[in-house]
Amino acid sequence: MSHRKAVAARPAFVFAGSGDITARRARAVAARHGHCTVRVGRCRNARACDGPPQETNPNTGSPMKIRITTLAVLTSGLLLCGASGQALEKAPVLSLDAAQKAAAACRTLAVQKNWRMAIAIADAGANTILFERMDRSFLGSSDIAVRKAKTSANFPFPTGTAAELSHGKDGRPGVVPGFAWTPGVVTYGGGLPIMAGGAHIGGIGASGGSPEEDEQCAKAGLDAIRDLLK
């Protein structure tokens, strides 16, 4: 076997350490035959080390194609998100100004009738957004008014209707007798739901008089903001 054939059988890459005479000879031979000698972290013949152009994987595509595909997917996702956002329904929200106006009307009627009322208003999430306690009203009326407002915010019917569902009316038993045992629910008059354009946006509760008087006070509050609820 000739010297040329022996060299051709050597690997394309020869690793060498500095100061090694044999390694230097190997690099010299490799350079004459167009091979690349690589020292750790360094390439002697950059053009030879680059190697032939890499072939594109048909399954993944070129880098440019990958970027275009990724951009298309992201754009589609944004369009879908936009479409979902447009599909959400818009509902009116009970404002503090409207709640204050309703409470003022309820309080005005209570003063005219010499009632001592506690007044509460809750939003669509049954969160109290306004509470007033008139002078010399019963302390216990405060919690009852809040619970009436929350009950009417949680259920789209008056608390007087809840009383009929639970306790019945005119000698007839209630169709939902266990409703009265629901935590936080009040089953006597004085709480009314607040509706706007068919949407249930809160509840108003009044306490301090009889169930009928409490409901009259709450209704006065609703009547005062009727135009705002259209």
N, CA and C of each residue as an Amber inpcrd file, in Angstrom:
protein
   690
   0.8650000  -1.1950000   0.0000000   0.0000000   0.0000000   0.0000000
   0.8930000   1.2330000   0.0000000   0.6660000   2.1780000  -0.9090000
   1.5040000   3.3700000  -1.0130000   1.1920000   4.3390000   0.0970000
   2.1140000   5.3000000   0.2650000   1.9280000   6.3310000   1.2970000
   0.6680000   7.1520000   1.0290000   0.3810000   7.4720000  -0.2480000
  -0.8010000   8.2740000  -0.5870000  -2.0790000   7.5560000  -0.1960000
  -2.1510000   6.2500000  -0.4550000  -3.3510000   5.5020000  -0.0980000
  -3.5020000   5.4150000   1.4000000  -2.4060000   5.3160000   2.1170000
  -2.4770000   5.2460000   3.5800000  -3.0320000   6.5330000   4.1440000
  -2.6260000   7.6410000   3.5880000  -3.1270000   8.9290000   4.0760000
  -4.6030000   9.0740000   3.7680000  -5.0160000   8.6240000   2.5960000
  -6.4250000   8.7620000   2.2170000  -7.3180000   7.9840000   3.1410000
  -6.8040000   6.9690000   3.7710000  -7.6280000   6.1520000   4.6630000
  -7.8040000   6.7960000   6.0160000  -7.0350000   7.8720000   6.2720000
  -7.1490000   8.5090000   7.5740000  -8.4780000   9.2750000   7.6730000
  -8.9430000   9.5460000   8.8620000 -10.1970000  10.2860000   9.0220000
 -10.0370000  11.7110000   8.5520000 -11.1450000  12.3470000   8.1890000
 -11.1350000  13.7070000   7.6690000 -10.7010000  14.7030000   8.7230000
 -10.9320000  14.4070000   9.9930000 -10.5970000  15.3330000  11.0780000
  -9.5590000  14.6800000  11.9740000  -8.4810000  15.3730000  12.2360000
  -7.4010000  14.8520000  13.0790000  -7.2830000  15.7650000  14.2700000
  -7.4410000  15.2580000  15.4690000  -7.3510000  16.0520000  16.6910000
  -5.9080000  16.0030000  17.1950000  -5.3650000  17.1250000  17.5520000
  -3.9640000  17.1830000  17.9760000  -3.8240000  18.0770000  19.1690000
  -2.8620000  17.7810000  20.0040000  -2.5490000  18.6250000  21.1490000
  -1.3240000  19.4370000  20.8300000  -1.1770000  20.5970000  21.4260000
  -0.0430000  21.4800000  21.1530000   1.2430000  20.8330000  21.6190000
   2.3070000  21.0460000  20.8490000   3.6160000  20.5230000  21.2380000
   3.8600000  19.0970000  20.8530000   2.9580000  18.4700000  20.1670000
   3.0900000  17.0690000  19.7940000   3.6260000  17.0040000  18.3630000
   4.8590000  16.4390000  18.1910000   5.5050000  16.4040000  16.8760000
   4.6990000  15.5610000  15.9040000   4.2380000  14.3980000  16.3890000
   3.4430000  13.5200000  15.5200000   2.1820000  14.2220000  15.0460000
   1.5560000  14.9590000  15.9320000   0.3430000  15.6760000  15.5620000
   0.6200000  16.7390000  14.5290000   1.7790000  17.4150000  14.6510000
   2.1200000  18.4490000  13.6690000   2.3190000  17.8450000  12.2850000
   2.9740000  16.6770000  12.2620000   3.1530000  15.9970000  10.9740000
   1.7930000  15.6030000  10.3730000   0.8980000  15.1260000  11.2630000
  -0.4230000  14.7170000  10.7760000  -1.1720000  15.8990000  10.1930000
  -1.0280000  17.0470000  10.8200000  -1.7090000  18.2370000  10.3030000
  -1.1500000  18.6470000   8.9520000   0.1800000  18.5320000   8.8360000
   0.8110000  18.8960000   7.5630000   0.3270000  17.9930000   6.4390000
   0.2610000  16.6800000   6.7270000  -0.2030000  15.7320000   5.7180000
  -1.6600000  16.0040000   5.3700000  -2.4730000  16.2610000   6.4110000
  -3.8980000  16.5080000   6.1720000  -4.1090000  17.7570000   5.3460000
  -3.2670000  18.7790000   5.5910000  -3.4110000  20.0280000   4.8370000
  -3.1120000  19.8160000   3.3650000  -2.0910000  18.9510000   3.0590000
  -1.7390000  18.6960000   1.6630000  -2.8640000  17.9900000   0.9230000
  -3.6530000  17.2110000   1.6640000  -4.7270000  16.4270000   1.0260000
  -6.0980000  17.0900000   1.1810000  -6.1150000  18.3330000   1.6570000
  -7.3930000  19.0560000   1.7290000  -8.2310000  18.7210000   2.9370000
  -7.6590000  17.9850000   3.9170000  -8.4300000  17.6650000   5.1140000
  -8.3160000  18.8000000   6.1200000  -9.1110000  18.7290000   7.1770000
  -9.1220000  19.7790000   8.1990000  -8.5740000  19.2320000   9.4950000
  -7.6360000  19.9390000  10.0850000  -7.0920000  19.5660000  11.3900000
  -7.7080000  20.4800000  12.4320000  -8.3070000  19.9100000  13.4510000
  -9.0390000  20.6920000  14.4420000  -8.3250000  20.6290000  15.7710000
  -7.9720000  21.7630000  16.3160000  -7.5160000  21.8470000  17.6900000
  -8.7300000  22.2210000  18.5290000  -8.7410000  21.9020000  19.7750000
  -9.9210000  22.1070000  20.6140000 -10.3360000  23.5670000  20.5570000
 -11.5820000  23.8140000  20.1370000 -12.1160000  25.1610000  20.1040000
 -11.6270000  25.9850000  18.9260000 -10.9170000  25.4140000  17.9600000
 -10.3360000  26.2090000  16.8810000 -10.2770000  25.3930000  15.5940000
 -10.4970000  26.0390000  14.4460000 -10.4190000  25.3740000  13.1460000
  -9.3110000  26.0070000  12.3290000  -8.3460000  25.1640000  11.8590000
  -7.2180000  25.6740000  11.0750000  -7.6470000  26.0770000   9.6660000
  -8.5150000  25.2910000   9.0730000  -8.9410000  25.5440000   7.7080000
 -10.4460000  25.7810000   7.7250000 -10.8520000  27.0620000   7.8560000
 -12.2670000  27.3730000   8.0410000 -13.0960000  26.9390000   6.8570000
 -12.5160000  27.0850000   5.6430000 -13.2860000  26.7280000   4.4550000
 -13.5200000  25.2320000   4.3950000 -12.5140000  24.4690000   4.7970000
 -12.6660000  23.0160000   4.7910000 -13.5790000  22.5610000   5.9040000
 -13.5440000  23.2720000   7.0490000 -14.3580000  22.8550000   8.1950000
 -15.8270000  23.1520000   7.9940000 -16.1030000  24.1470000   7.1640000
 -17.5040000  24.4780000   6.9560000 -18.2660000  23.3100000   6.3680000
 -17.6030000  22.5220000   5.5390000 -18.2410000  21.3580000   4.9520000
 -19.2380000  21.7530000   3.8870000 -19.8820000  20.7800000   3.2940000
 -20.8520000  21.0520000   2.2260000 -22.1020000  21.7040000   2.7920000
 -22.8740000  22.4220000   1.9890000 -24.1120000  23.0510000   2.4700000
 -25.0600000  22.0100000   3.0460000 -25.7000000  22.4020000   4.1510000
 -26.6320000  21.4770000   4.8040000 -27.9030000  21.3670000   3.9850000
 -28.4220000  20.1470000   3.9090000 -29.6530000  19.9120000   3.1770000
 -30.8430000  20.2500000   4.0610000 -31.8790000  20.7560000   3.4630000
 -33.0850000  21.1090000   4.1970000 -33.9020000  19.8630000   4.4840000
 -34.3260000  19.7460000   5.7140000 -35.1750000  18.6210000   6.0990000
 -36.5510000  18.8190000   5.4840000 -36.9880000  17.9120000   4.6230000
 -38.2990000  18.1020000   3.9700000 -39.4490000  18.1060000   4.9510000
 -39.2360000  17.5240000   6.1370000 -40.3220000  17.4710000   7.1180000
 -40.4820000  18.7880000   7.8630000 -39.3770000  19.5400000   7.9920000
 -39.4420000  20.7950000   8.7450000 -39.4110000  22.0100000   7.8540000
 -38.8020000  21.9300000   6.6740000 -38.7320000  23.0570000   5.7670000
 -37.5670000  23.9600000   6.0980000 -37.3690000  24.9720000   5.2540000
 -36.2750000  25.9090000   5.4500000 -36.5830000  26.8180000   6.6270000
 -35.5370000  27.4830000   7.1860000 -35.7860000  28.4280000   8.2860000
 -36.7970000  29.4960000   7.9120000 -36.7120000  30.0140000   6.6660000
 -37.6620000  31.0380000   6.2450000 -39.0850000  30.4910000   6.2300000
 -39.2380000  29.2550000   5.7490000 -40.5630000  28.6360000   5.7150000
 -41.0920000  28.4280000   7.1220000 -40.2090000  28.0530000   8.0490000
 -40.6310000  27.8450000   9.4390000 -41.1220000  29.1590000  10.0350000
 -40.3680000  30.2470000   9.7470000 -40.7700000  31.5390000  10.2920000
 -42.1130000  31.9790000   9.7300000 -42.3240000  31.7560000   8.4410000
 -43.5970000  32.1370000   7.8270000 -44.7450000  31.3290000   8.4210000
 -44.5150000  30.0270000   8.6080000 -45.5550000  29.1700000   9.1920000
 -45.8830000  29.6070000  10.6150000 -44.8360000  29.9090000  11.3960000
 -45.0530000  30.3490000  12.7760000 -45.8490000  31.6420000  12.8150000
 -45.4930000  32.5890000  11.9250000 -46.2130000  33.8540000  11.8680000
 -47.6760000  33.6400000  11.5020000 -47.9310000  32.7140000  10.5830000
 -49.3130000  32.4380000  10.1790000 -50.1200000  31.8690000  11.3370000
 -49.4940000  30.9700000  12.1140000 -50.1900000  30.3750000  13.2620000
 -50.5120000  31.4330000  14.3020000 -49.5230000  32.3020000  14.5950000
 -49.7460000  33.3540000  15.5850000 -50.8350000  34.3140000  15.1320000
 -50.8240000  34.6650000  13.8450000 -51.8440000  35.5670000  13.3240000
 -53.2280000  34.9440000  13.4240000 -53.3260000  33.6520000  13.1170000
 -54.6170000  32.9630000  13.2310000 -55.1100000  32.9760000  14.6650000
 -54.1810000  32.7740000  15.6220000 -54.5690000  32.7930000  17.0320000
 -55.0890000  34.1450000  17.4550000 -54.4250000  35.2200000  16.9840000
 -54.8940000  36.5570000  17.3240000 -56.2660000  36.8310000  16.7330000
 -56.4940000  36.3590000  15.5080000 -57.8020000  36.5550000  14.8920000
 -58.8850000  35.8190000  15.6490000 -58.5620000  34.5990000  16.1070000
 -59.5430000  33.8310000  16.8760000 -59.8460000  34.5190000  18.1900000
 -58.8000000  35.0510000  18.8480000 -59.0110000  35.7650000  20.1060000
 -59.8870000  36.9850000  19.8840000 -59.6430000  37.6890000  18.7710000
 -60.4610000  38.8520000  18.4770000 -61.9070000  38.4720000  18.2370000
 -62.1150000  37.3620000  17.5310000 -63.4860000  36.9150000  17.2750000
 -64.1750000  36.5170000  18.5630000 -63.4300000  35.8600000  19.4730000
 -64.0260000  35.4650000  20.7510000 -64.3960000  36.6900000  21.5600000
 -63.5150000  37.7120000  21.5250000 -63.8070000  38.9240000  22.2720000
 -65.0490000  39.6150000  21.7550000 -65.2460000  39.6110000  20.4270000
 -66.4230000  40.2300000  19.8590000 -67.6800000  39.4470000  20.1860000
 -67.5420000  38.1600000  20.4890000 -68.7110000  37.3370000  20.7770000
 -69.2210000  37.5350000  22.2010000 -68.4290000  38.1800000  23.0770000
 -68.8560000  38.3910000  24.4500000 -70.0190000  39.3750000  24.4940000
 -70.9890000  39.0870000  25.3360000 -72.1370000  39.9660000  25.4750000
 -71.8000000  41.1290000  26.4010000 -72.3380000  42.2770000  26.0900000
 -72.1530000  43.4570000  26.9240000 -73.3910000  43.6400000  27.7870000
 -73.1910000  43.8170000  29.0850000 -74.3040000  43.9830000  30.0120000
 -74.1470000  45.3070000  30.7480000 -75.2550000  45.9720000  31.0690000
 -75.1680000  47.2220000  31.8290000 -74.6510000  46.9630000  33.2380000
 -74.0250000  47.9720000  33.8070000 -73.4560000  47.8740000  35.1490000
 -74.1190000  48.9120000  36.0440000 -74.4680000  48.5110000  37.2460000
 -75.0790000  49.4230000  38.2070000 -74.0200000  50.3800000  38.7370000
 -74.2100000  51.6680000  38.4880000 -73.2330000  52.6650000  38.9130000
 -73.5220000  53.1350000  40.3320000 -72.5050000  53.7170000  40.9540000
 -72.6740000  54.2590000  42.3010000 -73.6320000  55.4420000  42.2860000
 -73.5950000  56.2440000  41.2260000 -74.5130000  57.3840000  41.1320000
 -75.9640000  56.9170000  41.1330000 -76.2490000  55.8560000  40.3710000
 -77.6130000  55.3260000  40.3410000 -78.0020000  54.7720000  41.7030000
 -77.0740000  54.1000000  42.3660000 -77.3590000  53.5480000  43.6940000
 -77.6440000  54.6610000  44.6960000 -76.8850000  55.7380000  44.6290000
 -77.1060000  56.8590000  45.5500000 -78.4560000  57.5170000  45.2960000
 -78.8350000  57.6240000  44.0380000 -80.1300000  58.2190000  43.7040000
 -81.2720000  57.3510000  44.2110000 -81.1420000  56.0330000  44.0790000
 -82.1790000  55.1220000  44.5690000 -82.2810000  55.1840000  46.0860000
 -81.1570000  55.2050000  46.7730000 -81.1690000  55.2650000  48.2360000
 -81.7860000  56.5740000  48.7230000 -81.4980000  57.6700000  48.0240000
 -82.0520000  58.9680000  48.4190000 -83.5730000  58.9720000  48.3000000
 -84.1040000  58.3550000  47.2420000 -85.5560000  58.2990000  47.0640000
 -86.2030000  57.4420000  48.1370000 -85.5740000  56.3220000  48.4800000
 -86.0930000  55.4540000  49.5380000 -86.0800000  56.1930000  50.8740000
 -84.9990000  56.9120000  51.1410000 -84.8820000  57.6500000  52.4080000
 -85.9200000  58.7760000  52.4850000 -86.1680000  59.4470000  51.3570000
 -87.1570000  60.5320000  51.3380000 -88.5450000  60.0110000  51.6890000
 -88.9260000  58.8740000  51.1150000 -90.2230000  58.2780000  51.4410000
 -90.2740000  57.8770000  52.9050000 -89.1930000  57.3220000  53.4240000
 -89.1650000  56.9020000  54.8270000 -89.3490000  58.0960000  55.7600000
 -88.7590000  59.2240000  55.4250000 -88.9240000  60.4270000  56.2510000
 -90.3790000  60.8890000  56.2110000 -90.9930000  60.8720000  55.0340000
 -92.3890000  61.2780000  54.8990000 -93.3160000  60.3730000  55.7040000
 -93.0020000  59.0820000  55.7500000 -93.8410000  58.1070000  56.4400000
 -93.4220000  57.9080000  57.9000000 -92.3630000  58.5990000  58.2970000
 -91.8220000  58.4460000  59.6470000 -91.3310000  57.0200000  59.9070000
 -90.7240000  56.4470000  58.8660000 -90.1020000  55.1320000  59.0170000
 -88.6060000  55.3280000  59.3010000 -88.0370000  54.4390000  60.0240000
 -86.6040000  54.4810000  60.3250000 -85.9510000  53.2790000  59.6340000
 -85.3600000  53.5610000  58.5170000 -84.9210000  52.4900000  57.6280000
 -83.3990000  52.3450000  57.5510000 -83.0150000  51.1170000  57.2790000
 -81.6570000  50.8190000  56.8140000 -81.7930000  50.4270000  55.3470000
 -80.9250000  50.9720000  54.5080000 -81.0440000  50.7870000  53.0590000
 -79.7220000  50.2580000  52.5170000 -79.8000000  49.2270000  51.6880000
 -78.5870000  48.6450000  51.0920000 -78.8250000  48.3690000  49.6150000
 -77.7690000  48.4850000  48.8360000 -77.8320000  48.2000000  47.4000000
 -76.6150000  47.3610000  47.0270000 -76.8590000  46.2880000  46.2710000
 -75.7910000  45.3760000  45.8380000 -75.7430000  45.3370000  44.3180000
 -74.5580000  45.0470000  43.7760000 -74.3990000  44.9710000  42.3230000
 -74.6900000  43.5610000  41.8240000 -74.3900000  43.3090000  40.5580000
 -74.6980000  42.0120000  39.9520000 -73.9340000  40.8640000  40.5890000
 -72.8170000  41.1490000  41.2290000 -72.0490000  40.1130000  41.9210000
 -72.4420000  39.9560000  43.3720000 -73.5670000  40.5920000  43.7720000
 -74.0520000  40.5620000  45.1540000 -73.0580000  41.2090000  46.1160000
 -72.3070000  42.1840000  45.6140000 -71.3970000  42.9560000  46.4570000
 -72.0800000  44.2540000  46.8660000 -72.0600000  44.5640000  48.1420000
 -72.6910000  45.7870000  48.6230000 -71.9180000  46.9960000  48.1130000
 -72.5980000  47.8770000  47.3880000 -71.9370000  49.0860000  46.8940000
 -72.4370000  50.3340000  47.6110000 -73.5280000  50.2070000  48.3720000
 -74.0250000  51.3460000  49.1400000 -74.8290000  50.8450000  50.3310000
 -74.6450000  51.5070000  51.4640000 -75.4300000  51.1970000  52.6580000
 -75.6730000  52.4870000  53.4280000 -76.9210000  52.6630000  53.8570000
 -77.2830000  53.8120000  54.6910000 -78.1460000  53.3360000  55.8540000
 -77.8970000  53.9200000  56.9980000 -78.7170000  53.6220000  58.1770000
 -79.2390000  54.9460000  58.7320000 -80.5460000  55.0930000  58.6900000
 -81.1600000  56.3250000  59.1640000 -81.0520000  56.4200000  60.6830000
 -81.1060000  57.6350000  61.1760000 -81.0060000  57.8550000  62.6200000
 -82.1030000  57.0890000  63.3550000 -81.6950000  56.4830000  64.4490000
 -82.5970000  55.7630000  65.3700000 -83.2800000  54.5480000  64.7360000
 -82.7240000  54.0570000  63.6460000 -83.2490000  52.7950000  63.0920000
 -82.6920000  51.6270000  63.9020000 -83.3600000  50.5100000  63.8330000
 -82.9150000  49.3360000  64.5890000 -81.5310000  48.8790000  64.1080000
 -80.6830000  48.5350000  65.0650000 -79.3550000  48.0450000  64.6910000
 -79.4500000  46.7510000  63.8790000 -80.3860000  45.8910000  64.2580000
 -80.5420000  44.6270000  63.5490000 -81.0060000  44.7940000  62.1150000
 -81.6270000  45.9650000  61.8230000 -82.1110000  46.2020000  60.4630000
 -80.9640000  46.3480000  59.4650000 -79.8020000  46.7290000  59.9660000
 -78.6600000  46.9360000  59.0610000 -78.2960000  45.6470000  58.3330000
 -78.1040000  44.5770000  59.0870000 -77.7260000  43.3010000  58.4740000
 -78.8520000  42.7530000  57.6070000 -80.0940000  42.9530000  58.0510000
 -81.2300000  42.4390000  57.2780000 -81.3370000  43.1520000  55.9310000
 -81.1400000  44.4750000  55.9280000 -81.2110000  45.2240000  54.6700000
 -80.1410000  44.7460000  53.6920000 -78.9420000  44.5100000  54.2010000
 -77.8620000  44.0280000  53.3380000 -78.2000000  42.6550000  52.7740000
 -78.7370000  41.7730000  53.6080000 -79.0660000  40.4270000  53.1300000
 -80.2280000  40.4490000  52.1390000 -81.1560000  41.3800000  52.3240000
 -82.2400000  41.5190000  51.3430000 -81.6850000  41.9660000  49.9870000
 -80.7780000  42.9300000  50.0190000 -80.1800000  43.4020000  48.7630000
 -79.4030000  42.2810000  48.0800000 -78.6400000  41.5210000  48.8460000
 -77.8530000  40.4260000  48.2750000 -78.7530000  39.3080000  47.7440000
 -79.8430000  39.0160000  48.4760000 -80.7750000  37.9860000  48.0050000
 -81.3750000  38.3830000  46.6640000 -81.7830000  39.6550000  46.5460000
 -82.3840000  40.1290000  45.3000000 -81.3520000  40.3070000  44.1950000
 -80.0710000  40.4000000  44.5610000 -79.0180000  40.4460000  43.5450000
 -78.6760000  39.0410000  43.0580000 -78.8330000  38.0540000  43.9200000
 -78.5450000  36.6630000  43.5550000 -79.6960000  35.9990000  42.8100000
 -80.9240000  36.4210000  43.0910000 -82.1070000  35.8230000  42.4710000
 -82.9550000  36.9330000  41.8560000 -83.4150000  36.7600000  40.6170000
 -84.1420000  37.8330000  39.9190000 -85.6150000  37.9240000  40.2990000
 -85.8990000  37.8820000  41.5820000 -87.2820000  38.0670000  42.0360000
 -87.2550000  38.6860000  43.4350000 -88.3490000  39.3240000  43.8490000
 -88.3970000  39.9760000  45.1610000 -88.2600000  38.9680000  46.2990000
 -87.7920000  39.4520000  47.4350000 -87.6930000  38.5690000  48.6020000
 -89.0850000  38.1550000  49.0830000 -90.1050000  38.9600000  48.7520000
 -91.4710000  38.5480000  49.0760000 -91.8650000  37.3030000  48.2980000
 -91.4230000  37.1820000  47.0630000 -91.6630000  35.9740000  46.2710000
 -90.9070000  34.7960000  46.8580000 -89.7150000  35.0550000  47.3760000
 -88.9520000  33.9960000  48.0370000 -89.7080000  33.4670000  49.2440000
 -90.4290000  34.3600000  49.9280000 -91.2370000  33.9290000  51.0720000
 -92.3420000  32.9810000  50.6260000 -92.9920000  33.2900000  49.5020000
 -94.0450000  32.4150000  48.9950000 -93.4800000  31.0700000  48.5490000
 -92.3240000  31.0850000  47.9080000 -91.7130000  29.8300000  47.4740000
 -91.3810000  28.9350000  48.6560000 -90.9670000  29.5460000  49.7420000
 -90.5300000  28.7590000  50.8910000 -91.6690000  28.4170000  51.8500000
 -92.5040000  29.4150000  52.1430000 -93.5320000  29.2310000  53.1800000
 -94.9370000  29.0410000  52.6210000 -95.1230000  29.3040000  51.3400000
 -96.4490000  29.1650000  50.7580000 -97.2810000  30.4210000  50.9270000
 -98.5320000  30.3580000  50.4600000 -99.4280000  31.5120000  50.5360000
-100.8730000  31.0350000  50.5150000-101.7150000  31.7450000  51.2770000
-103.1470000  31.4370000  51.3300000-103.3940000  29.9760000  51.6890000
-102.6350000  29.4640000  52.6130000-102.8290000  28.0990000  53.0840000
-102.1710000  27.0380000  52.2290000-101.6210000  27.4290000  51.1050000
-100.9310000  26.4610000  50.2500000 -99.4650000  26.3710000  50.6640000
 -98.9170000  25.1690000  50.7070000 -97.5110000  25.0280000  51.1100000
 -96.5730000  25.5870000  50.0480000 -95.3920000  25.9450000  50.4690000
 -94.3950000  26.4590000  49.5350000 -93.8550000  25.3520000  48.6430000
 -93.5470000  25.7090000  47.4050000 -93.0450000  24.7090000  46.4640000
 -91.5540000  24.4320000  46.6810000 -90.8770000  25.3510000  47.3710000
 -89.4520000  25.1490000  47.6840000 -89.2580000  25.4310000  49.1700000
 -89.7370000  24.5540000  50.0340000 -89.6840000  24.8350000  51.4760000
 -88.2680000  24.9940000  52.0170000 -87.3050000  24.3430000  51.4010000
 -85.9330000  24.4480000  51.8940000 -85.2310000  25.7310000  51.5050000
 -85.8850000  26.5600000  50.6710000 -85.2420000  27.7880000  50.2120000
 -84.9210000  28.7240000  51.3710000 -85.7670000  28.7160000  52.3810000
 -85.5600000  29.5960000  53.5380000 -84.2890000  29.2480000  54.3010000
 -83.7830000  28.0300000  54.1360000 -82.5830000  27.6030000  54.8590000
 -81.3040000  27.8440000  54.0640000 -81.4330000  28.4310000  52.9000000
 -80.2430000  28.7630000  52.1180000 -79.4610000  29.8620000  52.8290000
 -78.1610000  29.6770000  53.0680000 -77.3820000  30.6900000  53.7920000
 -77.4570000  32.0650000  53.1350000 -77.7680000  33.0780000  53.9400000
 -77.8020000  34.4560000  53.4550000 -79.1000000  34.8840000  52.8190000
 -80.0130000  33.9440000  52.5910000 -81.2670000  34.2730000  51.9070000
 -82.2920000  34.8090000  52.9000000 -82.9910000  35.8620000  52.4960000
 -84.0840000  36.4280000  53.2870000 -85.3920000  36.0950000  52.5800000
 -86.3590000  35.5990000  53.3330000 -87.6270000  35.1620000  52.7350000
 -88.8060000  35.9560000  53.2890000 -88.6610000  37.2700000  53.3130000
 -89.7950000  38.1500000  53.5960000 -89.5530000  39.4660000  52.8670000
 -90.6180000  40.2430000  52.6830000 -90.5810000  41.4080000  51.8070000
 -89.5700000  42.4680000  52.1990000 -89.1670000  43.2510000  51.1800000
 -88.2410000  44.3590000  51.4280000 -87.0450000  44.3660000  50.4960000
 -86.8940000  43.3170000  49.7000000 -85.7890000  43.2680000  48.7410000
 -86.3180000  43.1340000  47.3280000 -85.7910000  43.9290000  46.4020000
 -86.2400000  43.9050000  45.0110000 -85.0340000  43.8050000  44.0770000
 -85.1680000  43.0160000  43.0030000 -84.0710000  42.9490000  42.0260000
 -84.0170000  44.2240000  41.1920000 -82.8390000  44.5720000  40.7480000
 -82.6580000  45.7300000  39.8680000 -82.3870000  45.1890000  38.4670000
 -83.2940000  45.5080000  37.5410000 -83.1980000  45.0130000  36.1730000
 -82.9600000  46.1910000  35.2320000 -82.1610000  45.9570000  34.1870000
 -81.8940000  46.9950000  33.1890000 -81.8470000  46.3450000  31.8130000
 -82.8300000  46.6760000  30.9770000 -82.8610000  46.1050000  29.6360000
 -82.9370000  44.5950000  29.6280000 -83.6090000  44.0190000  30.5850000
 -83.7120000  42.5670000  30.6780000 -82.5570000  41.9110000  31.3990000
 -81.5430000  42.6820000  31.7670000 -80.3840000  42.1400000  32.4910000
 -80.5450000  42.3740000  33.9850000 -80.1500000  41.3810000  34.7550000
 -80.2190000  41.4600000  36.2160000 -78.9050000  42.0520000  36.7120000
 -78.9390000  43.3040000  37.2050000 -77.6960000  44.0040000  37.5270000
 -77.5150000  44.2960000  39.0120000 -78.4360000  43.8340000  39.8640000
 -78.2510000  44.0710000  41.2950000 -79.5340000  43.9070000  42.0780000
 -79.5160000  44.4110000  43.3040000 -80.6860000  44.3320000  44.1680000
 -80.6670000  45.4490000  45.1960000 -81.8600000  45.8480000  45.6520000
 -81.9990000  46.8700000  46.6870000 -82.7890000  46.2830000  47.8440000
 -82.3620000  46.5670000  49.0590000 -83.0450000  46.0500000  50.2400000
 -83.2780000  47.1470000  51.2650000 -84.4310000  47.0980000  51.9100000
 -84.7730000  48.0580000  52.9640000 -85.3110000  47.2920000  54.1570000
 -84.9830000  47.7600000  55.3550000 -85.4460000  47.0890000  56.5710000
 -85.6110000  48.1290000  57.6770000 -86.6590000  47.9480000  58.4560000
 -86.9350000  48.8640000  59.5670000 -88.4150000  48.9740000  59.8620000
 -89.2510000  48.6310000  58.8740000 -90.6840000  48.6590000  59.0760000
 -91.2500000  47.2590000  58.8910000 -92.5240000  47.1820000  58.5240000
 -93.1100000  45.8870000  58.2010000 -92.5810000  45.4450000  56.8410000
 -92.7710000  44.1600000  56.4820000 -92.3230000  43.7220000  55.1560000
 -92.9310000  44.5540000  54.0280000 -94.1930000  44.9550000  54.1860000
 -94.8450000  45.7610000  53.1520000 -94.2260000  47.1630000  53.0840000
 -93.9530000  47.7600000  54.2430000 -93.3280000  49.0870000  54.2680000
 -91.9060000  49.0430000  53.6900000 -91.1770000  48.0020000  54.0480000
 -89.8180000  47.8580000  53.5090000 -89.8410000  47.7640000  51.9830000
 -90.8120000  47.0270000  51.4550000 -90.8860000  46.8690000  50.0020000
 -91.2920000  48.1770000  49.3330000 -92.1800000  48.9480000  49.9780000
 -92.5490000  50.2520000  49.4170000 -91.3350000  51.1710000  49.3210000
 -90.5060000  51.1340000  50.3500000 -89.3010000  51.9620000  50.3610000
 -88.3440000  51.5380000  49.2420000 -88.1490000  50.2380000  49.0880000
 -87.2700000  49.7330000  48.0320000 -87.8240000  50.0730000  46.6540000
 -89.1490000  49.9990000  46.4960000 -89.7750000  50.3110000  45.2010000
 -89.6120000  51.7940000  44.8660000 -89.6820000  52.6540000  45.8820000
 -89.4680000  54.0850000  45.6430000 -88.0610000  54.3230000  45.0890000
 -87.1130000  53.5730000  45.5990000 -85.7480000  53.6930000  45.0890000
 -85.6460000  53.2610000  43.6360000 -86.2970000  52.1490000  43.2890000
 -86.2730000  51.6810000  41.8980000 -86.9730000  52.6600000  40.9620000
 -88.0980000  53.2110000  41.4000000 -88.8330000  54.1550000  40.5530000
 -87.9900000  55.3970000  40.2450000 -87.1410000  55.7800000  41.1810000
 -86.3300000  56.9840000  41.0000000 -85.2610000  56.8130000  39.9180000
 -84.8700000  55.5860000  39.6560000 -83.8150000  55.3540000  38.6530000
 -84.3460000  54.5810000  37.4440000 -85.6650000  54.5650000  37.2900000
 -86.2630000  53.7920000  36.2050000 -85.7400000  54.2420000  34.8430000
 -85.6040000  55.5470000  34.6710000 -85.1270000  56.0500000  33.3750000
 -83.6800000  55.6470000  33.1060000 -82.9000000  55.4570000  34.1570000
 -81.4970000  55.0730000  33.9930000 -81.3410000  53.5960000  33.6530000
 -82.3970000  52.8260000  33.8640000 -82.3120000  51.3770000  33.6870000
 -82.8410000  50.9070000  32.3380000 -83.2290000  51.8400000  31.4780000
 -83.7730000  51.4530000  30.1740000 -82.6550000  51.0590000  29.2190000
